[in-house]
């Protein structure tokens, strides 16, 4: 064997290398490098090893050098350099966070990853990682509304007080209504769920007008009293409240919110 192919493999290293080759979950590259060293220890030439393992002779030489320099540990996977554009400095991260939480530039509805990346000089992918790690989602928008009723705070206090501390010997009901619910019916029956196939239904449907739903939730027990009507008038709502009253006619006094 030529000097370039000379490696010294101890009996202990042979055992470790053979166990690596037998591992079913070992990385393929590590197994291949271990086989190169084992074949070399058996006296197989570089050309023959390259042919058996479908490698180039240069690759075989590099693997032998890794073993000579680092032993069995030298055959393990080395950390890859990775993408340089994602190594964002702390100062840039802080700048991105502050920009994302500030108003967008004139003429823009919101900050985008491309716009932020252009502003700070990095890629949009790097910006996405920074936003994700900091829990920021500029693309999501939620609406809110503050009541202009001057008595709003007092009313909220009364309502919340009913839930948290209801009056003694009282039943607390939460009453609400959902209006203009479309009564739709699919033109054909849906196809049931099957293995490898989702539930299917037709894209078209028949309209049967709209209905209005009234419901009263008993906070303590979860009992619901409800009614459906074809219209939405004061008389309909009054009729529903009378239904609620009849449902609790033999119970304690009721507080509705």
GROMACS elastic network, one bead per residue, 0.5 to 0.9 nm:
[ bonds ]
;  ai    aj funct       b0    kb
    1     4     6  0.81997   500
    1     5     6  0.62396   500
    1     6     6  0.66341   500
    1    43     6  0.70973   500
    1    44     6  0.87202   500
    1    45     6  0.76266   500
    2     5     6  0.54017   500
    2     6     6  0.64866   500
    3     6     6  0.51659   500
    3     7     6  0.87214   500
    4     7     6  0.85642   500
    4    61     6  0.77588   500
    4    64     6  0.88503   500
    4    65     6  0.88865   500
    5    40     6  0.75258   500
    5    45     6  0.81885   500
    5    46     6  0.76511   500
    5    61     6  0.73326   500
    5    64     6  0.72565   500
    5    65     6  0.88501   500
    6    40     6  0.82414   500
    6    41     6  0.87303   500
    6    64     6  0.84283   500
    6    68     6  0.88770   500
    7    37     6  0.82626   500
    7    40     6  0.77617   500
    7    41     6  0.73939   500
    7    64     6  0.71577   500
    7    65     6  0.84850   500
    7    67     6  0.78590   500
    7    68     6  0.62653   500
    8    41     6  0.76561   500
    8    68     6  0.77242   500
    9    12     6  0.81831   500
    9    13     6  0.60624   500
    9    14     6  0.65343   500
    9    37     6  0.82320   500
    9    38     6  0.84974   500
    9    41     6  0.66972   500
    9    71     6  0.85985   500
   10    13     6  0.51125   500
   10    14     6  0.62308   500
   10    15     6  0.88063   500
   11    14     6  0.50546   500
   11    15     6  0.64767   500
   11    16     6  0.88812   500
   12    15     6  0.52621   500
   12    16     6  0.64817   500
   12    17     6  0.87638   500
   13    16     6  0.50566   500
   13    17     6  0.60479   500
   13    18     6  0.85333   500
   13    71     6  0.81088   500
   13    72     6  0.69037   500
   14    17     6  0.51081   500
   14    18     6  0.61059   500
   14    19     6  0.85600   500
   14    38     6  0.72629   500
   14    41     6  0.87764   500
   15    18     6  0.52446   500
   15    19     6  0.62263   500
   15    20     6  0.87124   500
   16    19     6  0.51441   500
   16    20     6  0.62614   500
   16    21     6  0.88271   500
   16    72     6  0.77851   500
   17    20     6  0.50689   500
   17    21     6  0.63974   500
   17    22     6  0.88420   500
   17    31     6  0.84024   500
   17    34     6  0.56062   500
   17    35     6  0.76692   500
   17    37     6  0.80927   500
   17    38     6  0.71793   500
   17    72     6  0.72963   500
   18    21     6  0.51637   500
   18    22     6  0.64089   500
   18    23     6  0.88916   500
   18    34     6  0.77391   500
   18    35     6  0.82015   500
   18    38     6  0.78488   500
   19    22     6  0.51380   500
   19    23     6  0.63376   500
   20    23     6  0.53233   500
   20    24     6  0.87131   500
   20    26     6  0.68836   500
   20    30     6  0.77800   500
   20    31     6  0.61740   500
   20    34     6  0.70597   500
   20    35     6  0.89894   500
   21    24     6  0.81209   500
   21    26     6  0.79044   500
   21    30     6  0.83742   500
   21    31     6  0.51621   500
   21    32     6  0.79265   500
   21    34     6  0.66866   500
   21    35     6  0.68834   500
   22    26     6  0.84723   500
   22    31     6  0.84245   500
   23    26     6  0.54465   500
   23    27     6  0.89438   500
   23    31     6  0.83501   500
   24    27     6  0.86776   500
   25    28     6  0.85595   500
   26    29     6  0.85274   500
   26    30     6  0.70223   500
   26    31     6  0.67511   500
   27    30     6  0.53977   500
   27    31     6  0.64153   500
   27    32     6  0.87851   500
   27    76     6  0.87700   500
   27    77     6  0.81793   500
   28    31     6  0.51374   500
   28    32     6  0.61495   500
   28    33     6  0.86960   500
   29    32     6  0.51194   500
   29    33     6  0.62582   500
   29    34     6  0.86338   500
   29    75     6  0.85929   500
   29    76     6  0.82151   500
   29    77     6  0.74805   500
   30    33     6  0.52021   500
   30    34     6  0.61547   500
   30    35     6  0.86626   500
   30    75     6  0.60104   500
   30    76     6  0.56862   500
   30    77     6  0.67231   500
   31    34     6  0.50782   500
   31    35     6  0.62216   500
   31    36     6  0.87376   500
   31    75     6  0.88053   500
   32    35     6  0.51527   500
   32    36     6  0.63837   500
   32    37     6  0.89402   500
   32    53     6  0.74472   500
   33    36     6  0.50725   500
   33    37     6  0.65195   500
   33    38     6  0.87849   500
   33    60     6  0.82500   500
   33    63     6  0.61288   500
   33    64     6  0.83341   500
   33    67     6  0.88517   500
   33    75     6  0.62207   500
   33    76     6  0.85954   500
   34    37     6  0.52426   500
   34    38     6  0.62492   500
   34    39     6  0.86711   500
   34    63     6  0.87633   500
   34    72     6  0.79516   500
   34    75     6  0.70440   500
   35    39     6  0.60314   500
   35    40     6  0.83830   500
   35    49     6  0.88763   500
   35    53     6  0.84619   500
   36    39     6  0.52830   500
   36    40     6  0.60981   500
   36    41     6  0.86459   500
   36    46     6  0.88638   500
   36    49     6  0.66537   500
   36    50     6  0.85258   500
   36    53     6  0.80593   500
   36    60     6  0.67838   500
   36    63     6  0.72688   500
   36    64     6  0.75358   500
   37    41     6  0.61533   500
   37    42     6  0.86804   500
   37    60     6  0.88796   500
   37    63     6  0.77094   500
   37    64     6  0.65124   500
   37    67     6  0.75506   500
   38    41     6  0.50543   500
   38    42     6  0.63774   500
   38    43     6  0.88954   500
   39    43     6  0.65169   500
   39    44     6  0.55241   500
   39    45     6  0.82766   500
   39    49     6  0.69124   500
   40    43     6  0.50953   500
   40    44     6  0.52907   500
   40    45     6  0.69660   500
   40    46     6  0.77217   500
   40    49     6  0.78537   500
   40    64     6  0.83056   500
   41    44     6  0.75094   500
   44    47     6  0.84333   500
   44    48     6  0.65066   500
   44    49     6  0.65238   500
   45    48     6  0.52816   500
   45    49     6  0.61976   500
   45    50     6  0.85817   500
   46    49     6  0.51029   500
   46    50     6  0.60316   500
   46    51     6  0.85389   500
   46    56     6  0.88625   500
   46    57     6  0.58733   500
   46    58     6  0.87846   500
   46    60     6  0.64716   500
   46    61     6  0.75508   500
   47    50     6  0.51333   500
   47    51     6  0.62106   500
   47    52     6  0.87395   500
   47    56     6  0.80501   500
   47    57     6  0.59237   500
   47    60     6  0.86422   500
   48    51     6  0.50205   500
   48    52     6  0.61715   500
   48    53     6  0.85986   500
   48    57     6  0.88695   500
   49    52     6  0.51607   500
   49    53     6  0.60500   500
   49    54     6  0.80407   500
   49    55     6  0.77045   500
   49    56     6  0.89453   500
   49    57     6  0.79940   500
   49    60     6  0.74037   500
   50    53     6  0.53808   500
   50    54     6  0.54392   500
   50    56     6  0.53987   500
   50    57     6  0.55672   500
   50    58     6  0.87903   500
   50    59     6  0.80164   500
   50    60     6  0.65220   500
   51    54     6  0.51310   500
   51    55     6  0.65576   500
   51    56     6  0.78770   500
   51    57     6  0.86666   500
   52    55     6  0.78664   500
   53    56     6  0.89042   500
   55    58     6  0.81733   500
   55    59     6  0.62496   500
   55    60     6  0.68966   500
   56    59     6  0.51988   500
   56    60     6  0.65461   500
   56    61     6  0.88573   500
   57    60     6  0.50739   500
   57    61     6  0.63275   500
   57    62     6  0.87804   500
   58    61     6  0.50798   500
   58    62     6  0.62834   500
   58    63     6  0.87540   500
   59    62     6  0.50730   500
   59    63     6  0.62715   500
   59    64     6  0.87108   500
   60    63     6  0.52119   500
   60    64     6  0.63316   500
   60    65     6  0.87218   500
   61    64     6  0.51557   500
   61    65     6  0.62458   500
   61    66     6  0.87117   500
   62    65     6  0.50697   500
   62    66     6  0.62466   500
   62    67     6  0.87717   500
   63    66     6  0.50485   500
   63    67     6  0.63835   500
   63    68     6  0.87325   500
   63    74     6  0.88548   500
   63    75     6  0.73699   500
   64    67     6  0.51131   500
   64    68     6  0.62037   500
   64    69     6  0.86242   500
   65    69     6  0.60663   500
   65    70     6  0.84247   500
   66    69     6  0.51935   500
   66    70     6  0.58764   500
   66    71     6  0.72199   500
   66    72     6  0.86913   500
   66    73     6  0.89599   500
   66    74     6  0.54213   500
   66    75     6  0.64137   500
   67    70     6  0.52339   500
   67    72     6  0.61410   500
   67    73     6  0.78483   500
   67    74     6  0.55652   500
   67    75     6  0.63108   500
   68    71     6  0.58092   500
   68    72     6  0.89413   500
   68    74     6  0.82406   500
   69    74     6  0.69623   500
   70    73     6  0.58571   500
   70    75     6  0.75841   500
   71    74     6  0.52902   500
   71    75     6  0.72450   500
   72    75     6  0.54870   500
   72    76     6  0.74412   500
   73    76     6  0.55715   500
   74    77     6  0.82438   500
   74    78     6  0.86170   500
   75    78     6  0.85338   500
   77    80     6  0.87630   500
   79    82     6  0.85455   500
   81    84     6  0.78589   500
   82    86     6  0.85240   500
   83    86     6  0.58992   500
   83    87     6  0.75188   500
   84    87     6  0.55884   500
   84    88     6  0.85555   500
   85    88     6  0.69906   500
   85   122     6  0.67154   500
   85   123     6  0.67829   500
   85   125     6  0.85743   500
   85   126     6  0.65472   500
   86   122     6  0.83637   500
   86   123     6  0.81394   500
   86   125     6  0.77644   500
   86   127     6  0.84197   500
   86   129     6  0.79294   500
   86   130     6  0.89505   500
   87   126     6  0.80914   500
   88    91     6  0.83018   500
   88    92     6  0.63851   500
   88    93     6  0.65084   500
   88   122     6  0.82622   500
   88   126     6  0.73703   500
   88   127     6  0.88351   500
   88   130     6  0.82561   500
   89    92     6  0.53144   500
   89    93     6  0.63414   500
   89    94     6  0.88216   500
   90    94     6  0.62570   500
   90    95     6  0.86278   500
   91    94     6  0.51813   500
   91    95     6  0.62474   500
   91    96     6  0.87578   500
   92    96     6  0.61609   500
   92    97     6  0.85988   500
   92   120     6  0.70811   500
   93    96     6  0.51670   500
   93    97     6  0.62413   500
   93    98     6  0.86739   500
   93   127     6  0.84076   500
   93   130     6  0.64797   500
   93   131     6  0.87676   500
   94    97     6  0.51314   500
   94    98     6  0.61688   500
   94    99     6  0.85730   500
   95    98     6  0.52180   500
   95    99     6  0.61153   500
   95   100     6  0.85642   500
   95   120     6  0.76955   500
   96    99     6  0.51423   500
   96   100     6  0.60280   500
   96   101     6  0.86477   500
   96   116     6  0.67979   500
   96   117     6  0.83781   500
   96   119     6  0.88817   500
   96   120     6  0.73441   500
   96   127     6  0.73900   500
   96   130     6  0.76530   500
   96   131     6  0.78947   500
   97   100     6  0.51952   500
   97   101     6  0.63726   500
   97   102     6  0.87534   500
   97   130     6  0.78931   500
   97   131     6  0.71121   500
   97   134     6  0.76560   500
   97   136     6  0.78973   500
   98   101     6  0.53026   500
   98   102     6  0.62702   500
   99   102     6  0.50490   500
   99   103     6  0.76933   500
   99   104     6  0.79084   500
   99   111     6  0.80530   500
   99   116     6  0.75635   500
  100   103     6  0.78094   500
  100   104     6  0.79139   500
  100   110     6  0.86139   500
  100   111     6  0.62511   500
  100   112     6  0.85050   500
  100   116     6  0.76918   500
  100   131     6  0.82436   500
  100   136     6  0.76335   500
  100   137     6  0.85482   500
  100   138     6  0.66529   500
  101   104     6  0.87653   500
  101   111     6  0.88842   500
  101   136     6  0.82758   500
  101   138     6  0.79943   500
  102   111     6  0.87626   500
  103   106     6  0.87641   500
  103   109     6  0.87980   500
  103   110     6  0.73930   500
  103   111     6  0.80244   500
  104   107     6  0.81745   500
  104   108     6  0.58926   500
  104   109     6  0.65980   500
  104   110     6  0.51688   500
  104   111     6  0.54306   500
  105   108     6  0.56269   500
  105   109     6  0.81945   500
  105   110     6  0.79712   500
  105   111     6  0.79099   500
  106   109     6  0.82812   500
  108   111     6  0.73551   500
  110   138     6  0.68435   500
  110   139     6  0.73670   500
  111   114     6  0.83874   500
  111   115     6  0.62976   500
  111   116     6  0.65893   500
  111   138     6  0.63448   500
  111   139     6  0.77736   500
  112   115     6  0.50886   500
  112   116     6  0.61241   500
  112   117     6  0.84365   500
  112   124     6  0.85236   500
  112   138     6  0.71561   500
  112   139     6  0.73085   500
  113   116     6  0.51137   500
  113   117     6  0.59219   500
  113   118     6  0.84906   500
  113   123     6  0.82570   500
  113   125     6  0.75362   500
  113   126     6  0.86428   500
  113   127     6  0.57761   500
  113   128     6  0.62133   500
  113   131     6  0.87425   500
  113   138     6  0.88395   500
  114   117     6  0.50069   500
  114   118     6  0.60573   500
  114   119     6  0.85165   500
  114   122     6  0.89907   500
  114   123     6  0.72430   500
  114   125     6  0.84623   500
  114   127     6  0.79909   500
  115   118     6  0.51851   500
  115   119     6  0.61917   500
  115   120     6  0.88314   500
  115   124     6  0.79600   500
  116   119     6  0.50263   500
  116   120     6  0.62859   500
  116   121     6  0.82418   500
  116   122     6  0.83133   500
  116   123     6  0.87779   500
  116   124     6  0.73635   500
  116   127     6  0.69868   500
  117   120     6  0.53789   500
  117   121     6  0.55195   500
  117   123     6  0.52267   500
  117   124     6  0.50986   500
  117   125     6  0.83871   500
  117   126     6  0.77882   500
  117   127     6  0.60436   500
  118   121     6  0.51330   500
  118   122     6  0.65675   500
  118   123     6  0.74759   500
  118   124     6  0.79924   500
  119   122     6  0.81491   500
  120   123     6  0.89978   500
  122   125     6  0.83982   500
  122   126     6  0.66583   500
  122   127     6  0.72490   500
  123   126     6  0.53253   500
  123   127     6  0.64846   500
  123   128     6  0.88097   500
  124   128     6  0.61613   500
  124   129     6  0.87505   500
  125   128     6  0.50274   500
  125   129     6  0.64383   500
  125   130     6  0.88142   500
  126   129     6  0.51848   500
  126   130     6  0.63973   500
  126   131     6  0.87707   500
  127   130     6  0.50993   500
  127   131     6  0.61901   500
  127   132     6  0.85320   500
  128   131     6  0.51712   500
  128   132     6  0.60320   500
  128   133     6  0.85895   500
  129   132     6  0.50877   500
  129   133     6  0.61328   500
  129   134     6  0.86087   500
  130   133     6  0.52709   500
  130   134     6  0.62819   500
  130   135     6  0.86517   500
  130   136     6  0.85403   500
  131   134     6  0.51778   500
  131   135     6  0.60466   500
  131   137     6  0.68618   500
  131   138     6  0.86140   500
  132   135     6  0.51218   500
  132   136     6  0.61176   500
  132   137     6  0.75253   500
  133   136     6  0.78514   500
  137   140     6  0.57262   500
  137   141     6  0.86560   500
  138   141     6  0.74836   500
  146   149     6  0.89202   500
  147   150     6  0.82337   500
  147   152     6  0.66831   500
  148   151     6  0.86166   500
  148   152     6  0.74568   500
  149   152     6  0.50883   500
  149   153     6  0.85127   500
  150   153     6  0.76006   500
  150   154     6  0.87424   500
  151   154     6  0.55151   500
  151   155     6  0.62251   500
  151   156     6  0.87475   500
  152   155     6  0.51764   500
  152   156     6  0.61360   500
  152   157     6  0.85883   500
  153   156     6  0.51806   500
  153   157     6  0.61757   500
  153   158     6  0.87248   500
  154   157     6  0.50634   500
  154   158     6  0.63112   500
  154   159     6  0.87835   500
  155   158     6  0.51074   500
  155   159     6  0.62697   500
  155   160     6  0.86189   500
  156   159     6  0.51312   500
  156   160     6  0.59872   500
  156   161     6  0.82090   500
  157   160     6  0.52947   500
  157   161     6  0.58284   500
  157   162     6  0.86373   500
  158   161     6  0.50622   500
  158   162     6  0.64234   500
  159   162     6  0.52853   500
  159   163     6  0.68788   500
  159   257     6  0.64936   500
  160   163     6  0.52416   500
  160   164     6  0.62014   500
  160   165     6  0.82354   500
  161   164     6  0.51311   500
  161   165     6  0.53876   500
  161   166     6  0.67757   500
  162   165     6  0.54554   500
  162   167     6  0.71155   500
  162   172     6  0.69575   500
  162   255     6  0.79923   500
  162   256     6  0.89984   500
  162   257     6  0.83219   500
  163   166     6  0.58568   500
  163   172     6  0.73802   500
  163   219     6  0.73902   500
  163   220     6  0.88566   500
  165   168     6  0.88055   500
  166   169     6  0.85784   500
  166   170     6  0.69359   500
  166   171     6  0.79182   500
  166   172     6  0.69570   500
  166   255     6  0.86983   500
  167   170     6  0.55887   500
  167   171     6  0.82701   500
  167   172     6  0.85898   500
  167   255     6  0.86556   500
  168   171     6  0.88195   500
  169   252     6  0.61069   500
  169   253     6  0.71502   500
  169   254     6  0.89411   500
  170   251     6  0.87369   500
  170   252     6  0.55817   500
  170   253     6  0.51626   500
  170   254     6  0.55192   500
  170   255     6  0.67804   500
  171   218     6  0.71944   500
  171   219     6  0.80413   500
  171   220     6  0.77929   500
  171   248     6  0.88154   500
  171   251     6  0.80621   500
  171   252     6  0.63727   500
  171   253     6  0.62885   500
  171   255     6  0.60192   500
  171   256     6  0.83547   500
  172   217     6  0.83546   500
  172   218     6  0.60066   500
  172   219     6  0.59373   500
  172   220     6  0.73414   500
  172   253     6  0.89032   500
  172   254     6  0.59167   500
  172   256     6  0.58928   500
  172   257     6  0.77125   500
  173   216     6  0.58880   500
  173   217     6  0.52790   500
  173   219     6  0.58714   500
  173   220     6  0.85795   500
  173   224     6  0.89808   500
  173   254     6  0.71909   500
  173   255     6  0.61294   500
  173   257     6  0.63037   500
  174   215     6  0.81516   500
  174   216     6  0.54380   500
  174   218     6  0.64946   500
  174   219     6  0.67861   500
  174   255     6  0.86022   500
  174   256     6  0.58258   500
  175   214     6  0.75581   500
  175   215     6  0.57499   500
  175   217     6  0.63418   500
  175   218     6  0.88685   500
  175   256     6  0.65203   500
  175   257     6  0.58703   500
  176   213     6  0.85367   500
  176   214     6  0.61024   500
  176   215     6  0.57104   500
  176   216     6  0.66076   500
  176   217     6  0.86184   500
  176   257     6  0.83778   500
  177   212     6  0.73108   500
  177   213     6  0.56085   500
  177   215     6  0.62935   500
  177   216     6  0.88291   500
  177   237     6  0.88464   500
  178   181     6  0.71099   500
  178   211     6  0.87822   500
  178   212     6  0.58555   500
  178   213     6  0.50439   500
  178   214     6  0.64588   500
  178   215     6  0.85364   500
  179   210     6  0.82659   500
  179   211     6  0.68293   500
  179   213     6  0.62521   500
  179   214     6  0.83778   500
  179   231     6  0.86700   500
  179   232     6  0.71153   500
  180   209     6  0.87317   500
  180   210     6  0.52325   500
  180   211     6  0.56038   500
  180   212     6  0.56348   500
  180   213     6  0.84747   500
  180   230     6  0.89477   500
  180   231     6  0.85074   500
  180   232     6  0.83301   500
  181   209     6  0.84683   500
  181   210     6  0.51476   500
  181   211     6  0.51710   500
  181   212     6  0.61090   500
  181   213     6  0.77650   500
  182   207     6  0.73651   500
  182   208     6  0.73908   500
  182   209     6  0.61503   500
  182   211     6  0.65544   500
  183   206     6  0.84690   500
  183   207     6  0.61425   500
  183   208     6  0.50747   500
  183   209     6  0.57041   500
  183   210     6  0.53545   500
  183   211     6  0.66982   500
  184   205     6  0.63291   500
  184   206     6  0.56489   500
  184   208     6  0.59599   500
  184   209     6  0.78908   500
  184   210     6  0.86357   500
  185   188     6  0.84780   500
  185   204     6  0.87736   500
  185   205     6  0.53159   500
  185   206     6  0.50558   500
  185   207     6  0.66179   500
  185   208     6  0.76066   500
  186   189     6  0.68525   500
  186   190     6  0.80189   500
  186   201     6  0.74982   500
  186   202     6  0.64506   500
  186   203     6  0.77584   500
  186   204     6  0.63361   500
  186   206     6  0.61332   500
  187   201     6  0.89265   500
  187   202     6  0.67794   500
  187   203     6  0.85108   500
  187   204     6  0.63353   500
  187   205     6  0.50173   500
  187   206     6  0.62454   500
  188   201     6  0.74276   500
  188   202     6  0.65029   500
  188   204     6  0.88431   500
  188   205     6  0.82892   500
  189   201     6  0.69732   500
  189   202     6  0.80144   500
  190   199     6  0.71140   500
  190   200     6  0.56105   500
  190   202     6  0.70838   500
  191   194     6  0.88196   500
  191   198     6  0.87581   500
  191   199     6  0.58250   500
  191   201     6  0.62140   500
  192   197     6  0.89352   500
  192   198     6  0.78325   500
  192   199     6  0.51741   500
  192   200     6  0.68486   500
  192   201     6  0.88761   500
  193   196     6  0.85754   500
  193   197     6  0.63147   500
  193   198     6  0.53376   500
  193   200     6  0.76173   500
  194   197     6  0.51355   500
  194   198     6  0.65796   500
  194   199     6  0.73835   500
  195   198     6  0.79911   500
  197   200     6  0.83726   500
  201   204     6  0.88071   500
  202   205     6  0.74596   500
  207   210     6  0.83942   500
  209   230     6  0.83461   500
  210   229     6  0.89943   500
  210   230     6  0.66842   500
  210   231     6  0.82052   500
  211   228     6  0.64991   500
  211   229     6  0.57159   500
  211   231     6  0.67845   500
  211   232     6  0.84634   500
  212   227     6  0.82033   500
  212   228     6  0.55375   500
  212   229     6  0.52108   500
  212   230     6  0.62506   500
  212   231     6  0.65219   500
  212   232     6  0.64749   500
  213   226     6  0.71667   500
  213   227     6  0.59459   500
  213   229     6  0.67749   500
  214   225     6  0.82760   500
  214   226     6  0.53958   500
  214   227     6  0.52386   500
  214   228     6  0.64470   500
  214   229     6  0.83344   500
  214   237     6  0.77009   500
  214   240     6  0.71298   500
  215   224     6  0.65231   500
  215   225     6  0.56007   500
  215   227     6  0.65968   500
  215   228     6  0.89897   500
  215   240     6  0.85264   500
  216   223     6  0.81864   500
  216   224     6  0.54891   500
  216   225     6  0.51174   500
  216   226     6  0.62940   500
  216   241     6  0.88967   500
  216   244     6  0.73961   500
  216   256     6  0.83945   500
  217   220     6  0.88158   500
  217   221     6  0.84838   500
  217   222     6  0.60532   500
  217   223     6  0.58418   500
  217   225     6  0.66870   500
  217   226     6  0.87124   500
  218   221     6  0.57762   500
  218   222     6  0.51916   500
  218   223     6  0.51643   500
  218   224     6  0.62720   500
  218   225     6  0.83291   500
  219   222     6  0.56336   500
  219   223     6  0.77428   500
  220   223     6  0.82485   500
  221   224     6  0.89739   500
  225   243     6  0.81916   500
  225   244     6  0.65419   500
  225   247     6  0.77740   500
  226   240     6  0.77465   500
  226   243     6  0.86209   500
  226   244     6  0.82236   500
  227   240     6  0.65301   500
  227   243     6  0.85203   500
  228   231     6  0.89404   500
  228   240     6  0.89700   500
  229   232     6  0.72068   500
  229   236     6  0.71549   500
  231   236     6  0.72875   500
  232   235     6  0.82507   500
  232   236     6  0.62621   500
  232   237     6  0.74538   500
  233   236     6  0.51733   500
  233   237     6  0.65128   500
  233   238     6  0.87023   500
  234   237     6  0.51961   500
  234   238     6  0.61218   500
  234   239     6  0.85471   500
  235   238     6  0.50446   500
  235   239     6  0.60834   500
  235   240     6  0.86638   500
  236   239     6  0.50827   500
  236   240     6  0.63547   500
  236   241     6  0.88156   500
  237   240     6  0.50734   500
  237   241     6  0.63181   500
  237   242     6  0.87317   500
  238   241     6  0.50784   500
  238   242     6  0.62855   500
  238   243     6  0.86736   500
  239   242     6  0.51587   500
  239   243     6  0.63749   500
  239   244     6  0.88641   500
  240   244     6  0.63616   500
  240   245     6  0.86697   500
  241   245     6  0.61885   500
  241   246     6  0.86513   500
  242   246     6  0.61922   500
  242   247     6  0.86004   500
  243   246     6  0.51181   500
  243   247     6  0.62325   500
  243   248     6  0.88619   500
  244   247     6  0.50106   500
  244   248     6  0.65046   500
  244   249     6  0.84450   500
  245   248     6  0.53319   500
  245   249     6  0.57025   500
  245   254     6  0.84372   500
  246   250     6  0.81656   500
  247   250     6  0.79269   500
  247   251     6  0.85691   500
  248   251     6  0.50791   500
  248   252     6  0.74960   500
  248   253     6  0.82999   500
  248   254     6  0.78522   500
  249   252     6  0.80263   500
  249   253     6  0.86618   500
  251   254     6  0.82351   500
